[in-house]
Amino acid sequence: MQYNSWLYLFPFLGASIILYYLIPVKRRWIGLLFSSLLFYILAMKNLVAVVLFTTATIYLGARTIEEFNEQFKLKKKELDRAARKELKSKITKKNRYVIALLCVINFGILFITKYFNFFGENINALFHALHISAQIPFLDIFLPLGISFYTLSAISYITDVARGVCKAEKNYFRLLLFLIFFPIITEGPISRYGQLGEELKAEHHFDYKQFCFGTQLIVWGLFQKVLLSDRVNMYVRAIFSNHEKYSGFPVIMAILLYTFQLYMDFAGCINIARGSAQLFGITLEENFKRPFFATSVNEFWRRWHITLGAWFKDYIFYPISLGTHFQKFSQNCRKHMNRYYAATIPGIFALFAVWFGNGIWHGAEWKYIIYGLYYYVIMVLGMLLEPAFVSFCSKLNIDRNASWYHTMQVVRTFILVNIGMLIFRSKDIKTAITMLGSVFQPWHGKSNFWQLAFNRGGLFKLDFLLIAFSVILLYFIGKKQENGHSIRELILAQPLPIRWAIYIIPIVLIIIAGAYGPGWGVADFIYAKF
């Protein structure tokens, strides 16, 4: 049941809202749990057992960790400083054992369902090269819905309990709701228990303004997905599936349109998810903050898939960079390097784990690992060359705060991101390199671009006009938001006729011009497969 389907929007979401507000306010979370379980069972049937098991492991693990911590609080008052420190060390070690066990169990499930065949295939290739007859079997396993997302949420919860960031949940079913809350299970955002868990516990009453805001987000998300993302999918799919036949401008357009498609698809899904939650009075974290206004790749990833980046920062980067051995390495760097490089070099090593993890999280293929490492290399080069760049600009009297320089940075970042998205979309690395090379070759096809778009891409000039108009609209909306304006507040401030026109026009466009029905290929949400 996809978020852009009529089945989700009307029978399912509508019935869930009615059920939610009919239940006494203190028990409304039970209505959400029922809807979420129904959503998951309809999608996965008996594979719901996997997420039930995951919930059971982290529920028991968190309760165990909290019991250890409570024992420490009770005993520490009776101990002197040395004994208290020793006891704290023992408790911390116990907590780490519990977390390690839970990581082995839950990442083990993720590994078997998502990565086993990938590693098995590569090990078999190595065995073949070494003339070893052993073979790792292929497992025909179905990937549980949202396992990449809820596994990260589960590990963040158990870690936060150990750190004292949040209390262990005493109700198994509340914890289950946190992991499988139906608006986030397909594509996130990746939530923390300290935020979403408390939202789900809160007693939400019907709020007309919040309901309007939720509806706005859903309509905007459908506009992004059904009207824009699925429309350009026709052309992108035609070029990428027969890339060897094309070069020059058609390939450039395919790369640019895929970046546009991916953003509209993912952001559209997140907006539908956030809007759906807001209908119940629940606020989900933002996952995008106008990433194409970024002036560097580093900034782009602070604005794109924000919750994934924050997870890697808090649970991979900081634990590595603040570890004992890493701190010793940092001290050695400070002895032998200037202040900038002494602070930068250690972070570069910790950053590798983040971007390797980011790449392989997206999928069990080498192209995703290269995709992650591509951004890692760009970021590392940017950090290492920053002092030389500052010196270069200073010698030439280049004002790095000038508007033209800012524009140049945005354009440069956009180009680099498009190359990354080319890797992401291509069948494999070889295809990505071939297509990137074909960009610099002239188009020698028998037809011009418009004939190609019509015949192969299934689009018309009116489609491209709609896409161009949408890009301009998105730019001005983004510009307003960059300047601190709330678009939704601005809409609510308009006179009633204008406000309703703003609501109705996108809905009419979605119904009339949406990319669905005869002649349009079915386009699933891209990130749902991760």
N, C-alpha and C positions, 0 to 999 in steps of 0.2 A: 504494500500500500504506500505509494509515493505521496510526498507532501503536496505535489501539484495535481493530484488526481481528484476527481469529483467525489470519489468514495471517501477520501480522507477529509476533504473540506466540509462536506455536508453531513452524510450519515454519521461518520465517526466523530469528527471534531464537534459538530453540533450537538450530538447526543452526549458527548463527554462534558460539554459546558452545562447542559441542562442538568445532568446527574450531579455535577459538582455543586451547583448553586441550590439544589434541592436538599442536599445532605446538610445536617446541622454543622455549623461552622467549625467546631472542634474535630469533626470527623471527615472533613472534606478531603484530607490527604488520602483517605481510603478510596474515594472516588477516582482520584488520580492514579492510584496504584492499580485499581481494577482496569481503567482505560489503558494504562501502560502495559499491563500483562496481556490484555486482549490484543493490543497492537503487536506485541512481540510474538505471541502465539500464532496470530494470523500470518505473520511473516515467516516464522521459523519452526512452528509446530513443536516437535519434541526437543529441539535444540534449546528451548528455554531452560532445560535442565543445566546447561553449561553456565548460564548467568546465575541461576539459583545456587549452583555449587560455588562459584566465585564469591557471591555475596556471603555464603556460609563461612568460607575460609577467612575472609577479611573481618567478618563480624566477630568470630571467635578470637582471631588474632588481635584485634583492637581491644577487646575486653580483657585479654590476657595482659597486654602491654599496660593498660590502665591500672590493672590490679598490681602489677610490679611497681608502677609509679606511686600508687597509693601507699603501698608498703614502705616505700622510701620516705614519703611525707610523714608517716606515723613514727618511724624509727629515728629519723635524723635529729629530732629534738633531744633525744637521749644520748647522742654521740658527740664526741669531741670533733674538732675540725678534720683531723687525719682519718678517723674512722668514718666520718661522714663522706669524705672524699672517696675512700675505698668502697663504701657501699654504693655510692653514686656510680662509680666505675663498673661495679658488678651489674647494677640494674641496667645501665646503658648497654652493656655487653649482651645481656639477656634480650633486651629489646631488639638489638641488631640481629640476633639469631632468629627471632620471630619474624622480623621484616624480611630477612634473607630467605627463610623458608617460604613465606608467602610469595615472594618474588619468583622463587623457583617454581612454585605450583602454578601461579597465574601467568607468568611469562612463558612457562612450559606449555600451558594450554595454547597460548597464542602462537608459540613456535610450532607446535605440532599441526595446528589447523592452518597456519598461514605460511610458514617458512620451511617446514620439513622437506617438502618436495624440491624446493629451490636449492637447499644445501645438499640434499641427496643427489640431485642432478649434477651439481658441481663436483661432489666427491666421486661420483661414478665416472665423470670425465677424467678426473685425476687418476683413478684406478686404471682406467683404460690406457692413459698415457704411460703409466708405470707397468703395464701388462699384468695387472692384478685382476684375478677373475672374480673377486667378490663384488657384489652389487647391492646397493641399498634399494629396497622396494619403493614403488610409487604408491602413495596413500590417496585413495579417492575419498577425501573428506570435504564436507561442505563448511564454508566459513560462517560462523554465527554472526548475526547482524550486530554491527557496532562493537565487535570485540576489541578492535584497536583503540576505540575511544573509551569504552567503560573499563578496560584493563588499566589504562593510565589514570583514570579517575579513582579506581580502587587502590592503586599503589600510592597515589597522592594522599588519600584518606588515611591509610594505615601509617604513613610517614608523618602526617600532621598530628595524629594522635600521639605518636612517640615523641614528637617535638613539643607537645603541649599546646599546639596551635588550636586544636579543637578537642572536645570531649568524645569519648567512644559512645556511639549510639547504642542504647540499651534495647531498642526495638528492631528486630531483624527486618521487619517489613518496611519500616521507614528507610532503612539502609538500602533495601532492594529498590524502593522507589527512586532514591538518589541515583542509582546506577542505570535504571531502565526507563526513566521519565521520558515519555514517548516523543516530545519535541526534540530531544537532544540525542536520542539513541542512534540515529542514522549518520549524522555528520557533525555532531557536537553542537555548541562549543563544549570543550573539555572543561568540566566544572570542578570546583573544590567544595568539599563538604562544608567548610566554614561559611561559604556564601550560599550555594544552592540548597544545602541541607537545611539551613535556617529558614530559607525562603519557603521550602516545602512544609516546614513545621508551622510556619506563621498562620494565623487565622485571618484569611483574606476575605473581605467583603466585596460585593460588587461595586465597582468604581467606573462610572460612565466614561470619564476621561481616559482611564487606563484601557478600557475596552475599545474606545475609539483609536487610541494609539496602537493597540494590538492589531486591529483591523487594517489600519494604514500600513503597518509593516508587512502583513500577509499580502495585501494587494501589491505593494511595491516588490515584494519577493517574487510573486507570480509574474509581474511585469518583467522583471529581470530574467527569470527562467524561461517562461513560456513564449514571451514575445521576442526576446533578444537572444539569449543563449541558444535555445533550440533552433532559432532561425539561422544563425551563422554556422551551426553544426553541419548543415547540409553541404555548404561550400568547403568547410575545413575537412570533413570526412572524405569528400571527393578528391581533394588534393593530396592529403596524407596517405590515402590508400593506393594512389597511383603516382607517387612523388617522382618516379623516374621519368615521367612524361613531361614534367613541367620545370620551368626555370624562371629566373627573373621576377617580374612584378607579381604574377599569380602566386608564387611561393611566398614572397614577402607578405602579400595580403593574407595568405593562409596562416602564417605565423602570427601576425598581428591579430587576426580575427580569433585565433585559438586562445591567445592571452585574454582577449575580451570575453570569449565564451566561458573560459574557466572561471574568471572573476564573476561574471554575471550568474553562472551556475551555482558556484559555491556561496557567494554573498546572498544570492536569491534564496537558497535553501536555508541559510542561517537567519535571514529576515523572516521567512515563514515560521521557522522554529521559535524565534524570539517573539514574534507576533502571537503565535499560538499560546505560548506560556503567559504572555501578558494578558490574554483574555481571562486567565485564571487569577490575575493579580501578581504573577510571578515574574521577576526580572532576571533575565539571563545576561551573562557577560557579553560585551561586544567582541566580535572576532575579526572585524575589519575597521580600519580608520583611514580611509582614502589612501590606499597604498601607492597609487600612481602619482601622488604629490611628493613622494619621497625623493630626497636628494642623494641618497646612497643606498647600496644594497642592504647595508646594516639597518638603516632606517626603514627600508621597504619591509623587512621581516619583523620589525617592531609594529608594523601596521597591518600585515597580512597573516592570517591564521594566528592571531594574537595569543589565544589560549594554549596552542601547541607550543609556541615559542616560550611562553611563560613556564610551562611545565618542564621543558628541557632545561631552562635556566635554573629553576628552583630545585629540581630533583636529579639533575646530571651535572651541570656546570658548577654550581656552588659546592656540592659535596666533594667533587674532584678538586677544585681549586682551593678549598679550605681544609683539605686533608693534611695530615702530619707530614707525609713525604713531600707533598707538593709545596707546603710552606717552607720546608728546608731548601727546596729547589729555588723558590722565590728569594730567599735570603742570599743564596749564592749569586743569583742574578743581580741583586742590589750591590754586591761587592765588586762585580766586574763590568757592569754596564751603567750607562747614564740613566737618569730617573725615568725617562719615557720608555726606553726599551726594557728596563728592569720591571716596569709595571705591565708592559705589553706582552713580552715573550712568554711568561708562564700562562697567561690567559689563552694564548694561541694553542698551546697543547691541550688545555681543557676544552677548548672550542672544537677540537677535532672530534671528540666523542659526541658532542652535541649534533654536529652536522652529519656525521656517519649515521647516528641514530635517527636523525630527521629523514635522511634519505631512505634508509631501509624500513622505517615506519610506514612510508607511503606505499611500499609494495615489495614483493619478493622477486625482484629482478635487478640485474646489474645496472640498468639505466637509472633506477631510482637512487642507487648508491652514488653513481656518478653525478646525478642531479644534486644531491646533497653536498658532495665534495666540490662541485663547481662553485657553489655559493661560498663554501669554506675558503677556497683558494682566493676568490675575489676579495673577501673580507680581510684575509690575512695580508694580501698584497696592499690593500688600502691602509691597514694599520702600520705595516712596515715602512711604507713609502710616505706616510703622512708628514714626518719632519722635513723630508726632502721637498715635498710639495709646498709646504708652508714657506720654506726658504726660497723656492722658485718664484712663488707669487710675490714674496716680499721684494726680491731683486727686480722684478719687472713692474713693481707698483700695481699689482692686480688687487683690486678690492674684492675680497671673497664674500662680502656682504652685498655686493651690487646685484641688481635684479637680473642683469644679463648672465651673470655667473651662476645665479640660482637656477635660471632657466636651463643653462647648459648642463648643470648637475642633474636636473630632473630628466632631461633628454638622454643623457648618458646612462643613468640608472634604468630608464625605460628600455633602452636597447639591450643592456645586459640581462634584464629580467626576461625579455622576449627570447633571448638565446636559451636561458634556463628553461622556459616553458616549452621551447622546441624539443629539448632533451626529454622533458616530462611527457610530451605527447607522442613522440616518435616511437616506432615499433622497437627500435634498439639504437644503440649508440652509433652504429655504422650508418643507419638511416638519417640520424640527426646530423652527422658530419656531411653526408651527401647533400642533404637539403640546404644546409648552411652554405656549402660551396656553390650550389645552384643559384643562390640569391644573387651572386655576382656575375651570372651569365645572362645574356639577353634571352627574351622569350621568342622562340622560333616556331611556335605552334601555328597551325593552319588557321586558327580562329583568333580574334582579338579577345581581350579580357572579358568584355561583356558577353560575347558568345560563349566563352568558357564558363562564365558564371551561370548563364541560363541553361546551357546544355548539360554541363557536368555538376554544377553546384546546386541546381534547382532553385536559384534565386532570380529575382527580377530587379530592374532598376529601382522600383518602388521599395523593394526590400532594403537595398543599400541606402536609399534616401532615409528610410526609417531608422536604420542603424546609425547613420551619420547624425541625424537629428538627436538620437538618444545619447550619443557620445557627447554632443554639445550640451545637452540637458544635464548629463551626469557631471560634466566639468563645472557648470555654474552652480549646481547643487553642492558639489564638493568644495568649491571656492567659498560659498556661503558658510559651510560647516567649518572650514579651515579658519575662518574669521570669527568663529565662536557663536554662530547663529544656530538655533534649533529649527530645522525645517518643519517639524511637526507642530511646534509652538506657533510658528509663522502661519501655518495652515489654519490652526484653530483661531487665530486672531482675525482671519478674513471674514467678510460678511457672508451670511448663510448661503446665498446663491453661488458665490465664487467657491466657497468651501465644498459644496456638493458637486460643483462642476469638476473640481480637482479630484474628488473621489470617483465620480461616474466615468469620466473620460478614460482613465486607465482600465477600468473594468470593461468598458465597451470595446476598447482596443484589444484587450486580452481575448474577449469572446469572438470578435470579428477577425482579428489579424493574428491570433495566436498560432504558433507553429505546431498544430496538431490536426488530426484528421487525414483524409486522403491526400497523398502526395508528400506527406512529411514523415520522415523516419522517426521512430520512437527513440528518444534520447533520455536515458536514465541519468539521475544525478551522478556527476563524475566522482565525487568524493565518497559516495555511498559504498563503493567497492573497496575502500581502504579500511 
